[in-house]
Amino acid sequence: MSSLLIQDAFDTARLTAYYRALETERPGGLFKDEYARQLAGERGAEIMRSLPRGEQEMWSLVVRTHVYDEIIQRIIEQEEIDTVVNLAAGLDTRPYRLSLPPSLRWIEVDHTDVIAYKEAQLEGKEPHCALERVALDITDHQARKTFLQRVNQEAKRALILTEGLLIYLYPEQVVGLAEDIQECEHLGWWLTEYVSPFALKRDNAYWNTFVADSVKTRFAPEGGLAFFQRFGWQSEEFHGPLQETLRLQLPIKLNWFIRFMLFLGGKKPDPAAGGFVLLKRTVEEEVVETPSQELEKEDVK
């Protein structure tokens, strides 16, 4: 067996589920995920205990989970979202634990082994909305494109989630994903996150030293939000992880890195430093033709 602590994306999903279980069991926890410990299994606990700074790394996942929860519930209600697509859903259980409209269609996409494991563990449990699961490798460009186009035909207003996904992709893969989503006009909202090049250097010295190649962190766009704007997405909300940590008053002993980042960025979130972002499709203004232009077109005919 490999000496690497984390073998694949399934391991990262188990670790994330275990962190959510710990927050669920913490007095005053930000959320309750009653299936998290079951889904994490002993493997999730084993990974956390083996990681250097395993418990300290928990808080970034807790903050992300809670911020996503807040945004998802609000945007579904305010924008009358009828479909949510969770790409690389892992062991997320939001369809079971969030207050969601029964009419909402929620589609989870992940590898075959993750989908099979999750369905077995949650057999007999009732989600709060119409839940579907699709076994798909999201790095398979053609399969992903076909899937998104099908969803686009069936949905009226859809929200795409890529929680904890982009950072593991190569830049060209993120470009391909952004283009595929942009081509689907009914996929109007995208909730995701990104990290700064500085944070990626930190990962290269920590996370990437003990994980398999498939789950090494790679993507940290220069210019931050400008990357998404290139592909027709504008930022509707931006949340800095450090500022959210302070807002949520989590019981964290701030280490030197966090103190340094707060010193640099202050209380106002800096998009260049990375964070959680709700993106909205940029709607191009319609070109209204004048009567003379319409007449010219008729003459050409």
C-alpha positions as CSV (number, residue, x, y, z in Angstrom):
1,M,0.0,0.0,0.0
2,S,1.2,3.5,-0.8
3,S,2.7,5.6,2.0
4,L,0.8,8.6,0.8
5,L,-1.8,9.7,3.4
6,I,-4.5,10.6,0.8
7,Q,-4.8,8.2,-2.1
8,D,-7.6,9.8,-4.2
9,A,-10.6,12.1,-4.3
10,F,-12.6,9.6,-2.4
11,D,-10.2,10.1,0.5
12,T,-10.7,13.8,0.4
13,A,-14.5,13.3,0.5
14,R,-14.2,11.1,3.6
15,L,-11.9,13.6,5.3
16,T,-14.4,16.5,4.5
17,A,-17.3,14.4,5.9
18,Y,-15.3,13.7,9.0
19,Y,-14.7,17.4,9.6
20,R,-18.4,18.0,9.1
21,A,-19.1,15.3,11.7
22,L,-16.8,17.0,14.2
23,E,-18.6,20.4,13.7
24,T,-22.0,18.7,14.0
25,E,-20.9,17.3,17.4
26,R,-19.4,20.5,18.6
27,P,-21.6,22.4,21.1
28,G,-22.9,25.5,19.2
29,G,-21.8,24.0,15.8
30,L,-22.7,26.0,12.7
31,F,-24.6,23.1,11.1
32,K,-26.0,19.6,11.7
33,D,-25.0,16.9,9.4
34,E,-26.4,13.7,10.9
35,Y,-25.0,11.4,8.3
36,A,-21.5,12.9,8.2
37,R,-19.8,10.5,10.6
38,Q,-21.4,7.4,9.0
39,L,-20.3,8.6,5.5
40,A,-16.8,9.4,6.7
41,G,-16.3,6.0,8.3
42,E,-13.1,5.0,10.0
43,R,-11.1,6.0,7.0
44,G,-12.1,9.6,7.4
45,A,-11.0,9.6,11.1
46,E,-7.8,7.8,10.2
47,I,-6.8,10.4,7.6
48,M,-7.5,13.3,10.0
49,R,-5.5,11.8,12.8
50,S,-2.6,11.1,10.4
51,L,-2.4,14.6,8.9
52,P,0.0,17.1,10.3
53,R,-2.2,19.9,11.7
54,G,-5.2,17.7,11.0
55,E,-7.5,19.3,13.5
56,Q,-6.4,22.9,12.6
57,E,-7.2,22.3,8.9
58,M,-10.8,21.5,9.9
59,W,-11.9,25.1,10.2
60,S,-11.5,26.1,6.6
61,L,-13.8,23.3,5.6
62,V,-16.3,24.3,8.3
63,V,-16.4,27.9,7.2
64,R,-16.8,26.9,3.5
65,T,-19.6,24.5,4.3
66,H,-21.5,27.1,6.3
67,V,-21.0,30.0,3.8
68,Y,-22.2,27.7,1.0
69,D,-25.2,26.7,3.0
70,E,-26.2,30.4,3.5
71,I,-25.8,31.3,-0.1
72,I,-27.5,28.2,-1.5
73,Q,-30.6,28.6,0.5
74,R,-30.9,32.4,-0.1
75,I,-30.3,32.2,-3.9
76,I,-32.7,29.3,-4.4
77,E,-35.5,31.4,-2.8
78,Q,-34.6,34.8,-4.3
79,E,-33.9,33.7,-7.8
80,E,-36.5,30.9,-8.0
81,I,-33.8,28.3,-8.9
82,D,-35.4,25.1,-10.0
83,T,-32.3,23.0,-10.5
84,V,-29.0,22.6,-8.5
85,V,-26.1,20.7,-10.1
86,N,-23.4,19.7,-7.6
87,L,-20.3,18.7,-9.6
88,A,-17.9,16.5,-7.7
89,A,-20.5,16.3,-4.9
90,G,-18.5,13.9,-2.8
91,L,-20.2,13.0,0.5
92,D,-22.2,16.2,0.7
93,T,-25.7,15.8,2.3
94,R,-27.3,19.2,1.7
95,P,-30.4,17.6,0.1
96,Y,-31.1,15.9,3.4
97,R,-30.2,18.6,5.9
98,L,-31.1,21.9,4.3
99,S,-34.6,23.3,4.1
100,L,-35.3,23.0,0.4
101,P,-38.4,23.2,-1.7
102,P,-39.8,19.7,-2.5
103,S,-40.0,20.7,-6.1
104,L,-36.3,21.6,-6.4
105,R,-34.3,19.2,-8.6
106,W,-30.9,18.5,-7.1
107,I,-28.4,16.5,-9.2
108,E,-25.2,15.1,-7.6
109,V,-22.3,14.2,-10.0
110,D,-19.3,12.2,-9.0
111,H,-17.2,9.1,-9.8
112,T,-19.0,5.7,-9.9
113,D,-17.4,4.4,-6.7
114,V,-18.4,7.5,-4.7
115,I,-22.0,7.4,-6.0
116,A,-22.4,3.7,-5.2
117,Y,-21.0,4.1,-1.7
118,K,-23.2,7.1,-1.0
119,E,-26.4,5.4,-2.2
120,A,-25.6,2.3,-0.1
121,Q,-24.9,4.4,3.0
122,L,-28.0,6.6,2.6
123,E,-30.4,3.9,1.5
124,G,-33.9,4.5,2.9
125,K,-33.1,8.1,3.9
126,E,-35.5,10.7,2.4
127,P,-34.1,13.9,1.0
128,H,-36.1,17.2,1.2
129,C,-36.1,17.7,-2.6
130,A,-36.0,15.7,-5.8
131,L,-32.6,14.1,-5.7
132,E,-30.7,12.5,-8.6
133,R,-27.2,11.1,-8.8
134,V,-25.1,10.8,-11.9
135,A,-21.9,8.8,-12.2
136,L,-19.6,10.9,-14.3
137,D,-15.9,11.9,-14.5
138,I,-16.2,15.6,-14.7
139,T,-12.7,15.8,-16.3
140,D,-14.2,13.8,-19.3
141,H,-14.8,16.9,-21.5
142,Q,-17.3,15.3,-23.9
143,A,-19.3,13.5,-21.3
144,R,-19.5,16.6,-19.1
145,K,-20.5,18.8,-22.0
146,T,-23.3,16.3,-23.0
147,F,-24.5,16.2,-19.4
148,L,-24.6,19.9,-18.9
149,Q,-26.4,20.5,-22.2
150,R,-29.0,18.0,-21.2
151,V,-29.5,19.7,-17.9
152,N,-29.7,23.0,-19.7
153,Q,-32.6,21.7,-21.9
154,E,-34.5,20.5,-18.8
155,A,-33.9,23.4,-16.4
156,K,-35.3,26.9,-16.4
157,R,-33.0,28.5,-13.8
158,A,-30.1,26.4,-12.6
159,L,-27.3,26.9,-10.0
160,I,-24.0,25.1,-10.5
161,L,-21.9,24.1,-7.4
162,T,-18.2,23.3,-7.6
163,E,-17.3,23.2,-4.0
164,G,-13.8,22.0,-3.3
165,L,-13.2,21.1,-7.0
166,L,-11.4,23.7,-9.0
167,I,-8.3,23.8,-7.0
168,Y,-7.5,20.2,-8.0
169,L,-7.9,20.8,-11.7
170,Y,-5.3,21.9,-14.2
171,P,-5.9,25.5,-15.5
172,E,-6.9,24.2,-18.9
173,Q,-9.5,22.0,-17.3
174,V,-11.0,24.9,-15.4
175,V,-11.1,26.9,-18.7
176,G,-12.9,24.0,-20.4
177,L,-15.4,23.7,-17.5
178,A,-16.1,27.5,-17.5
179,E,-16.7,27.4,-21.3
180,D,-19.0,24.4,-21.1
181,I,-21.2,26.1,-18.4
182,Q,-21.2,29.4,-20.2
183,E,-22.6,27.7,-23.3
184,C,-25.7,26.7,-21.4
185,E,-27.9,29.7,-21.1
186,H,-30.2,28.3,-18.3
187,L,-27.2,27.6,-16.1
188,G,-27.3,31.2,-14.8
189,W,-25.6,31.0,-11.4
190,W,-22.3,29.4,-10.3
191,L,-21.1,29.0,-6.7
192,T,-17.4,28.2,-6.3
193,E,-14.2,29.2,-4.7
194,Y,-10.6,29.8,-5.6
195,V,-7.2,30.4,-3.9
196,S,-4.4,32.8,-4.4
197,P,-1.0,31.9,-5.9
198,F,0.4,32.6,-2.5
199,A,-1.9,30.1,-0.9
200,L,-1.0,27.6,-3.6
201,K,2.7,27.9,-2.7
202,R,1.7,27.1,0.9
203,D,-0.1,24.0,-0.3
204,N,2.9,22.9,-2.3
205,A,4.9,22.9,0.9
206,Y,2.2,21.1,2.9
207,W,-0.7,19.4,1.3
208,N,1.0,18.4,-1.9
209,T,3.8,16.6,-0.1
210,F,1.6,13.7,1.1
211,V,-1.2,13.3,-1.4
212,A,-1.5,11.4,-4.6
213,D,-1.0,13.3,-7.8
214,S,-4.8,13.2,-8.6
215,V,-5.6,15.3,-5.6
216,K,-2.7,17.8,-5.6
217,T,-3.8,21.4,-5.6
218,R,-3.0,23.2,-8.9
219,F,-5.4,26.0,-9.7
220,A,-4.9,29.5,-8.4
221,P,-5.9,32.0,-11.0
222,E,-3.8,35.1,-11.5
223,G,-6.1,38.1,-11.1
224,G,-8.7,36.1,-9.1
225,L,-12.2,37.2,-10.3
226,A,-10.8,38.5,-13.6
227,F,-10.4,34.8,-14.6
228,F,-14.1,34.2,-14.4
229,Q,-15.0,37.5,-16.0
230,R,-13.2,36.4,-19.1
231,F,-15.7,33.6,-19.6
232,G,-18.8,35.7,-19.0
233,W,-19.3,35.5,-15.3
234,Q,-19.6,38.5,-12.9
235,S,-19.3,38.4,-9.1
236,E,-22.6,38.9,-7.3
237,E,-21.1,38.0,-3.8
238,F,-17.6,37.5,-2.6
239,H,-16.7,36.2,0.9
240,G,-13.1,36.1,2.2
241,P,-12.5,33.0,4.4
242,L,-10.6,34.9,7.1
243,Q,-13.2,37.6,7.4
244,E,-15.9,34.9,7.6
245,T,-14.0,33.1,10.3
246,L,-14.1,36.3,12.4
247,R,-17.8,36.9,11.6
248,L,-18.7,33.3,12.7
249,Q,-16.6,33.6,15.9
250,L,-15.2,30.2,15.6
251,P,-13.0,28.9,18.5
252,I,-9.8,29.1,16.6
253,K,-6.4,29.9,17.9
254,L,-5.0,32.0,15.0
255,N,-1.7,30.8,13.8
256,W,1.0,32.9,12.2
257,F,-0.3,32.4,8.7
258,I,-3.8,33.6,9.5
259,R,-2.5,36.6,11.5
260,F,-0.3,37.5,8.6
261,M,-3.1,37.3,6.1
262,L,-5.4,39.4,8.3
263,F,-2.6,42.0,8.6
264,L,-2.3,42.1,4.8
265,G,-6.0,42.1,4.0
266,G,-7.7,43.7,7.1
267,K,-11.4,43.2,7.7
268,K,-12.4,43.9,4.1
269,P,-12.1,40.8,1.9
270,D,-9.6,41.0,-0.9
271,P,-10.6,39.0,-4.0
272,A,-6.9,38.7,-5.0
273,A,-6.5,36.6,-1.8
274,G,-9.1,34.0,-2.8
275,G,-12.4,33.2,-1.3
276,F,-16.0,32.0,-2.0
277,V,-17.8,33.6,-4.9
278,L,-21.3,33.6,-6.2
279,L,-21.1,34.2,-10.0
280,K,-23.9,35.3,-12.3
281,R,-24.0,34.9,-16.0
282,T,-23.2,38.1,-17.8
283,V,-26.2,39.0,-19.9
284,E,-25.2,40.7,-23.2
285,E,-27.3,43.7,-24.0
286,E,-29.7,43.1,-26.9
287,V,-28.9,45.1,-30.0
288,V,-32.1,47.0,-30.9
289,E,-32.2,47.7,-34.6
290,T,-33.4,51.1,-35.8
291,P,-36.1,51.3,-38.6
292,S,-33.4,52.3,-41.1
293,Q,-31.3,49.2,-40.2
294,E,-34.4,47.0,-40.7
295,L,-35.0,48.6,-44.0
296,E,-31.4,48.0,-45.1
297,K,-31.8,44.3,-44.2
298,E,-34.9,44.1,-46.3
299,D,-33.1,45.7,-49.3
300,V,-30.4,43.1,-49.0
301,K,-32.9,40.4,-49.3
